[in-house]
Amino acid sequence: MTTIWHMPRIELLDLSKFREQRPVALLTGKRSWQAVNTMVRLPVVVQAEPESLDKDYLDDLADHLPKQVAAVYGVGGGVVADAAKYMGHRAKLPVVLVPTALSVDGFFTASTALRDDKGGNYYIETGPAEKVMIDWDVISAAPKHLRGAGIVELLSITTGILDWKYAADRGKNSPEERYQEWAARLAAGIGQRAFGIAAGVGDGRVAALRELLDLICMEVRLTTQIGHTRPQEGSEQAFAQAMQTRMVGFRSRIAYSELLGPGILLSMALHGQEAKNVAVVRQVMEAAGVRLNQLEQQDIYETLVGLPEFVRRNKLPYGILNDTDMTPDRARQLISTAGLNA
């Protein structure tokens, strides 16, 4: 059976005027909770600060929820949102998400990213949150590098479509993920519009942030409707996931946007885009506040060299990396074209 999921209900509101009556389990992060704890009034039964999307860890949290808990709240960013959706699914409880930044599209999706024992990602279908509550004062006040970092989810369409079409031309897409020109055009339009709002997102302007919300929801709606994420999941996502496996200790706190952003630039170079075109996309991300300088060049190089094997080993969607001989010289050339050698 195939399920085409609905979107969560999205409420734009002043959080200080909201009251929850149900006893809740609260998942949050220290900084996120500090940003809203004087505004959000919740009858909290139990509170946790998950830093891992390890399934066993989340299963243990969900299985030991007090019986009086009637809803799961996730207040913060992408990790908290995924943890809350998974725990709600596991415990058969409604989930409410309160983003403190528009950092990922996962607030609005019906799936949850978990981590496997190799450090890679895999997805399970949890269904969407019951509700997502957005207070523009909270979003606007978020750190610039997180406030609108979800824009990279839109810019990944730039390269995701290239890999999708690359696979189609070689007969490598499954029937369920067949290339559809109309869907590619719609996705491209969503990605292109991201260029026009980047500066406003970086400045924290509500009008631009509202349009970012609209575009992210349109991207989620499109990929939900066609049943897969190929329009925005190509070699750029493969790089981000492979790099994520290297992030341990304090480096594990590097935001996913700070992995995906460089991945987009490298993927553009891999697909033969000229350095001047790559530079334009880099400028767009920087205008939106995305940090592209958080990775060590040696980590980038080593990840690139092993990336084709990572794609094959983890059975990631077919793309140009499947046919790439990633020699050391090729890796260095890609880093240079992407402007990541500074």
Secondary structure, 3 states (H helix, E strand, C coil): CCCCCCCCEEEECCHHHCECCCCEEEEECHHHHHHHCCCCECCEEEEECCCCCEHHHHHHHHHCCCCCCCEEEEEECHHHHHHHHHHHHHHCCCEEEEECCCCCCCCCCCEEEEECCCCCEEEEECCCCCEEEECHHHHHCCCHHHHCCCHHHHHCHHHHHHHHHHHHHCCCCCHHHCCCHHHHHHHHHHHHHHHHHHHHHHHCCHHHHHHHHHHHHHHHHHHHHHCCCHHHCCHHHHHHHHHHCCCCHHHHHCCCHHHHHHHHHHHHHHCCCCHHHHHHHHHHHHHCCCCCCCCCHHHHHHHHHCHHHHHHHCCCCCCHHHHCCCCHHHHHHHHHHCCCCC
